[in-house]
Amino acid sequence: MDISKGKYYLVDSAWKRFQEGEYIALGEIFRKLYGELFYYGVKLIPMEEVVRDTIQDIFVDIWSRKEKLIKVNNIRAYLFVSLRHELLQHIKKLKVEDRAELMGVEPFDFSMEDFIMQKENDSSKRLLLGQSLQKLTDRQREVILLRFNREMEFEDIAQIMRMNLQSVRNLLFRALQKIRSNMTTQKC
């Protein structure tokens, strides 16, 4: 079993225990997924404090509704969906001038550390990849982040991005095509 899949098995197991009344298991879920949620949140909106508060609010909400929670099969996807929804709601509530300032920041701005090419030592190719990623739309960068950096399944990505499954596959395909095309034209 690959380590990342094992981590999510433990999260699913903790969620099951939480639903059965072992309420301390919610803390396990928080500790195991907080880093991932925070990383994703600051890629959506680069406001660390807001992201931290929103993640905590989501867990407080789960705790306060523990007796009447809906059935959730994949807690990881549920938390990503909740975080995305809450952060987008936060952006809508901002004053117009704050929203304009936020929109000036490039969402899903990948740094080289975000996309370490393990098998590729050629720095010019990494630079080319970074430049190609910046030419993608926000949604294309988001689907790449979720699929390759967070190793999520297409079904989970569809749920998080509120898209149908085929649209997610198409979006990823077009993003990869665009990256390939950009890298090919920049090589010449």
CORTAKA-V880293 format. One record per residue. N is the residue number from 1. SS is DSSP state (@ for helix, = for strand, . for the rest). PHI is phi in degrees with one decimal (none if undefined). BURIAL is + if it has 24 or more other ideal C-beta (glycine too) atoms within 12 Angstrom, else -. Layout:
BEGIN
N_SS_PHI_BURIAL / N_SS_PHI_BURIAL
END
This chain:
BEGIN
1_._none_- / 2_._-73.5_- / 3_@_-57.1_- / 4_@_-64.2_- / 5_@_-69.0_- / 6_@_-62.1_- / 7_@_-59.6_- / 8_@_-76.8_+ / 9_@_-63.1_- / 10_@_-63.6_- / 11_@_-65.9_+ / 12_@_-61.9_+ / 13_@_-64.5_- / 14_@_-64.0_+ / 15_@_-63.4_+ / 16_@_-60.7_- / 17_@_-64.5_- / 18_@_-61.4_+ / 19_@_-65.1_+ / 20_._-86.6_- / 21_._108.0_- / 22_._-85.6_- / 23_._-67.3_- / 24_._-66.3_- / 25_@_-64.6_+ / 26_@_-62.7_+ / 27_@_-63.5_- / 28_@_-61.6_+ / 29_@_-61.7_+ / 30_@_-58.3_+ / 31_@_-64.1_- / 32_@_-75.1_+ / 33_@_-108.1_+ / 34_@_-55.1_+ / 35_@_-59.0_- / 36_@_-64.2_+ / 37_@_-63.3_+ / 38_@_-62.7_+ / 39_@_-57.9_+ / 40_@_-63.7_+ / 41_@_-61.5_+ / 42_@_-73.2_+ / 43_@_-75.7_+ / 44_@_-72.8_+ / 45_._-134.8_+ / 46_._-79.5_- / 47_._-131.1_+ / 48_@_-55.6_- / 49_@_-64.0_- / 50_@_-63.5_+ / 51_@_-63.8_+ / 52_@_-57.2_- / 53_@_-61.1_- / 54_@_-65.5_+ / 55_@_-61.1_+ / 56_@_-62.8_- / 57_@_-60.4_+ / 58_@_-62.8_+ / 59_@_-69.2_+ / 60_@_-63.1_- / 61_@_-62.6_- / 62_@_-60.9_+ / 63_@_-63.0_- / 64_@_-70.4_- / 65_._-106.8_- / 66_@_-57.3_- / 67_@_-79.1_- / 68_@_-127.8_- / 69_._-73.4_- / 70_._-72.7_- / 71_._-73.0_- / 72_._-120.0_+ / 73_._-83.8_- / 74_._-126.1_+ / 75_@_-65.1_+ / 76_@_-61.4_+ / 77_@_-63.4_+ / 78_@_-58.6_+ / 79_@_-68.3_+ / 80_@_-64.4_+ / 81_@_-61.5_+ / 82_@_-60.7_+ / 83_@_-63.1_+ / 84_@_-59.5_+ / 85_@_-61.2_+ / 86_@_-64.2_+ / 87_@_-68.4_+ / 88_@_-66.5_+ / 89_@_-64.4_- / 90_@_-61.0_+ / 91_@_-60.6_+ / 92_@_-63.6_- / 93_@_-81.3_- / 94_._-63.0_- / 95_._-63.6_- / 96_@_-54.6_- / 97_@_-68.2_- / 98_@_-67.1_- / 99_@_-64.8_- / 100_@_-63.9_- / 101_@_-64.7_- / 102_@_-65.2_+ / 103_@_-67.7_- / 104_._-72.7_- / 105_._-87.8_- / 106_._-75.6_- / 107_._-71.5_+ / 108_._53.2_+ / 109_._-82.2_+ / 110_._-84.2_+ / 111_._-95.1_- / 112_@_-63.0_- / 113_@_-66.3_- / 114_@_-66.3_+ / 115_@_-125.8_+ / 116_._-77.7_- / 117_._-88.4_- / 118_._-63.5_- / 119_._-93.8_- / 120_._-111.8_- / 121_._-97.3_- / 122_._-78.6_- / 123_@_-64.8_- / 124_@_-67.5_- / 125_@_-69.6_- / 126_@_-64.6_+ / 127_@_-63.3_- / 128_@_-61.2_+ / 129_@_-63.2_+ / 130_@_-59.4_+ / 131_@_-66.1_- / 132_@_-66.0_+ / 133_@_-62.5_+ / 134_@_-68.0_+ / 135_._-85.1_- / 136_._-79.8_+ / 137_._-74.1_- / 138_@_-57.5_+ / 139_@_-66.8_+ / 140_@_-66.0_+ / 141_@_-65.8_+ / 142_@_-64.3_+ / 143_@_-65.9_+ / 144_@_-67.1_+ / 145_@_-59.0_+ / 146_@_-67.2_+ / 147_@_-76.3_+ / 148_@_-97.3_+ / 149_@_-85.3_+ / 150_._-99.7_+ / 151_._52.8_- / 152_._-88.0_+ / 153_._-76.3_- / 154_@_-58.4_+ / 155_@_-62.2_- / 156_@_-68.0_+ / 157_@_-63.3_+ / 158_@_-59.7_+ / 159_@_-67.0_+ / 160_@_-64.1_+ / 161_@_-88.3_+ / 162_._55.4_- / 163_._-131.4_+ / 164_._-79.3_- / 165_@_-57.5_- / 166_@_-65.5_- / 167_@_-64.3_- / 168_@_-64.6_+ / 169_@_-61.0_- / 170_@_-63.8_- / 171_@_-60.8_+ / 172_@_-65.1_+ / 173_@_-59.7_- / 174_@_-64.6_- / 175_@_-64.1_+ / 176_@_-66.0_+ / 177_@_-61.7_- / 178_@_-65.2_+ / 179_@_-62.8_+ / 180_@_-59.0_- / 181_@_-63.3_- / 182_@_-60.8_- / 183_@_-69.4_+ / 184_@_-68.9_- / 185_@_-70.1_- / 186_@_-76.5_- / 187_@_-67.6_- / 188_._-63.5_-
END
